[in-house]
Amino acid sequence: MQSILDYHELTSHRRGSITGRPPNQANRPMPFKLYRGVPVVTTGVETDLPDIPLDRAREPRTPPDRADLAGLLAATCSLAAGISRMHTLANGSVFHFRTVPSAGALYPTELYLAVQNVIGMDDGLYHYSPFSHSMSLLRRGSVFERGEGDGPMARFVLTSVFHRSGWKYGPRAYRYCLLDAGHMAQSLLVAAGIHGLGGILDYDFDDTALDDMLAVDPLLEGSLVQVHALGCTADTAWAVPPQATADDLPDFSRSAPRPEPPPELLEAHRITASFARCPMDRRPAPGDNATPLLPPSLPASTAATVMARRSRRDFVPRDAPTRDLVDILGLLCLDRAPECTGAVHTGFLAAPASGLPAGLHALHRAHCTAARLAGGSLLTRSARVCLDQGWLENAAMHMVFTADLATLEHRCGPRAYRHAHMEAGRLGHLAYLGATAKNLGACGIGAFFDQEAAQLLALPEGHSLLYLVAVGCVQRPR
Ligand SMILES: Cc1cc2nc3c(=O)[nH]c(=O)nc-3n(C[C@H](O)[C@H](O)[C@H](O)COP(=O)(O)O)c2cc1C
C-alpha cells in the first residue's frame, strides 16, 4: 500500500467481495475504556440542561461564570459522548446506547479533556468515562504552556481505539473510525456551544506528541480530533507532559484479550499523519438553476434532541413534510466548515414522497441553495448500492457526502483523507440531529458498493462517496 488512495481502493466493497473479517467472539472488544489505579472524579449526570434551540446551538454566547466551569465541562462531556438509553438484551446483559451513533455500535471513539486554571478541577489531563459518568485523572500538573494571564483553558481530544471497529470491519474500519470521530466532534461542538464554552475544531496536530500526552498505546489507539475551548486556541502549546498518575496507562488502550487492529488500518493512520496543506475549497459555485433555501427553523431544544437521537430503519413511504426536510438541509447550511475542510461536497437524493423535485441534487452549503443535477426516482437503486439494505428505499431523502479524494491527496497531502471523512461524519451528525428535531428518522450508512455509488451519483473521476444519511418518516415517531 503506497498511498491513502490505495487504502481507499483496497477497502472498497464490490459485489461478491465485501471486505471485512468474521468477528471472533472470544476477542470481542470492550466498548468502554475503564482505568484502574488512578484518581477518579465522579461527574454525575446533568439534569438541568440549557434550553437552546437547535438552530442556535452554535451561536456565540457569553462565557459562563468561572465558578461553574467544572460542572459545565462535565455536562459537556456527558452530552457529547454519554449514554442516552440502556437496553436489556435477551441474555440479561445491558447495552448502552450513546448520544452519538457508531458503525456497528462498536464505539471506537474515546474522549479526553485537558484543563488548566479551572476552579474545582486539578490542572491536568482527564479521560471521560460515559459508563461511570466519571473522569479519570491521567496526568496532574500544567498541561499547557503558560499563555497570557491565568484564565481557564480547556481542550477536548478524541481518539479512536482501532481494534473496536477493526474487529468486525477489518481494513475498511479506518473509514468508520474517522466517520465516528466526526460524529462525536460535532456532538462536542454542539454540547460545548450550548454550555457557552465555545469550541474550535482542529484536525491538524503532531500525532506522536499528542498520543504521548494522552499516554495511549499508538499501535492500538490514535488521536484524531482536538476541540479547543474557553481560553484555549490552536496556538496554545501543550506543555511537556506532566507526571502520569500511573505507570501502566498505555495498557488501557487494550480493548480485548488480543487487540488486533488490521495492519492496513494502522498503515492508513500512519500514511495520513503528515500535516494537511490547506486551505482548499474546490466546491463549484452554484449554477443558474440553484434555488435558494428558506432560512431554517429548528426550535426544538438541542439537549433534548441530542438525548432522543437514534438510528431508525423503520422508514415508511409516506409523504414527508417538505418544509421539515428543507429545514434539515438548512441546518447544514448554518454550519461553517473549519479551515482545511472545504473538501466535502454535500448532495441529496430526493424521493417523490419528499415533496422536493425527485432526483439527485447538489446542496451548496455556503450559499444555502440547492440545484437538481438529475431527475428520477433513485432511492431504490441507492438502497441496492448500500449493500442491498432494502429498507433504505422507503426514506424521503438520502443525504450524500462525497469528496474528490484524488485531488485532495495531491493538493493537500494524505491527511486531507482524514479531514474529508471526519467532515462527512460531522455533517452527517447534523443531519441526524435535524431529523430528530423534526420527529423524523435518520440512519447513517457507511456500507456501500463504492464503484456503484460513484456511478449512481455520476461522480467525476477521483471523487468518492464517503457517507450517506437516510432521512424520512418512520413507523413509530417518538
Ligand atoms: C459511520 C456509521 C456507519 C453506519 N452504517 C450503518 C449501516 O450501513 N447500516 C445500518 O443499518 N446502520 C448503520 N449505522 C448506524 C449504527 O448501526 C448505529 O449508530 C448503532 O447501532 C447505534 O445505534 P444508535 O445510532 O441508535 O445510537 C452507521 C452509523 C455510523 C456512525
Ligand as a Chemical Component Dictionary entry (heavy atoms), coordinates in Angstrom:
data_LIG
# 
_chem_comp.id                   LIG 
_chem_comp.type                 NON-POLYMER 
_chem_comp.pdbx_formal_charge   0 
_chem_comp.three_letter_code    LIG 
# 
loop_
_chem_comp_atom.comp_id 
_chem_comp_atom.atom_id 
_chem_comp_atom.alt_atom_id 
_chem_comp_atom.type_symbol 
_chem_comp_atom.charge 
_chem_comp_atom.model_Cartn_x 
_chem_comp_atom.model_Cartn_y 
_chem_comp_atom.model_Cartn_z 
_chem_comp_atom.pdbx_ordinal 
LIG C1  C1  C 0 -20.266 5.670  10.326 1  
LIG C2  C2  C 0 -21.551 4.913  10.517 2  
LIG C3  C3  C 0 -21.931 3.942  9.623  3  
LIG C4  C4  C 0 -23.136 3.247  9.818  4  
LIG N1  N1  N 0 -23.521 2.341  8.875  5  
LIG C5  C5  C 0 -24.707 1.687  9.027  6  
LIG C6  C6  C 0 -25.162 0.794  8.017  7  
LIG O1  O1  O 0 -24.515 0.602  6.981  8  
LIG N2  N2  N 0 -26.359 0.182  8.213  9  
LIG C7  C7  C 0 -27.122 0.400  9.346  10 
LIG O2  O2  O 0 -28.206 -0.173 9.464  11 
LIG N3  N3  N 0 -26.694 1.245  10.320 12 
LIG C8  C8  C 0 -25.522 1.900  10.180 13 
LIG N4  N4  N 0 -25.109 2.801  11.148 14 
LIG C9  C9  C 0 -25.923 3.034  12.356 15 
LIG C10 C10 C 0 -25.392 2.262  13.563 16 
LIG O3  O3  O 0 -25.706 0.898  13.408 17 
LIG C11 C11 C 0 -25.978 2.827  14.866 18 
LIG O4  O4  O 0 -25.456 4.103  15.055 19 
LIG C12 C12 C 0 -25.636 1.976  16.065 20 
LIG O5  O5  O 0 -26.282 0.727  16.021 21 
LIG C13 C13 C 0 -26.021 2.665  17.385 22 
LIG O6  O6  O 0 -27.392 2.947  17.434 23 
LIG P1  P1  P 0 -27.959 4.413  17.591 24 
LIG O7  O7  O 0 -27.489 5.231  16.425 25 
LIG O8  O8  O 0 -29.453 4.249  17.602 26 
LIG O9  O9  O 0 -27.465 5.001  18.868 27 
LIG C14 C14 C 0 -23.944 3.512  10.969 28 
LIG C15 C15 C 0 -23.532 4.506  11.870 29 
LIG C16 C16 C 0 -22.369 5.209  11.652 30 
LIG C17 C17 C 0 -21.963 6.289  12.609 31 
# 
loop_
_chem_comp_bond.comp_id 
_chem_comp_bond.atom_id_1 
_chem_comp_bond.atom_id_2 
_chem_comp_bond.value_order 
_chem_comp_bond.pdbx_ordinal 
LIG C1  C2  SING 1  
LIG C2  C3  SING 2  
LIG C2  C16 DOUB 3  
LIG C3  C4  DOUB 4  
LIG C4  N1  SING 5  
LIG C4  C14 SING 6  
LIG N1  C5  DOUB 7  
LIG C5  C6  SING 8  
LIG C5  C8  SING 9  
LIG C6  O1  DOUB 10 
LIG C6  N2  SING 11 
LIG N2  C7  SING 12 
LIG C7  O2  DOUB 13 
LIG C7  N3  SING 14 
LIG N3  C8  DOUB 15 
LIG C8  N4  SING 16 
LIG N4  C9  SING 17 
LIG N4  C14 SING 18 
LIG C9  C10 SING 19 
LIG C10 O3  SING 20 
LIG C10 C11 SING 21 
LIG C11 O4  SING 22 
LIG C11 C12 SING 23 
LIG C12 O5  SING 24 
LIG C12 C13 SING 25 
LIG C13 O6  SING 26 
LIG O6  P1  SING 27 
LIG P1  O7  DOUB 28 
LIG P1  O8  SING 29 
LIG P1  O9  SING 30 
LIG C14 C15 DOUB 31 
LIG C15 C16 SING 32 
LIG C16 C17 SING 33 
# 
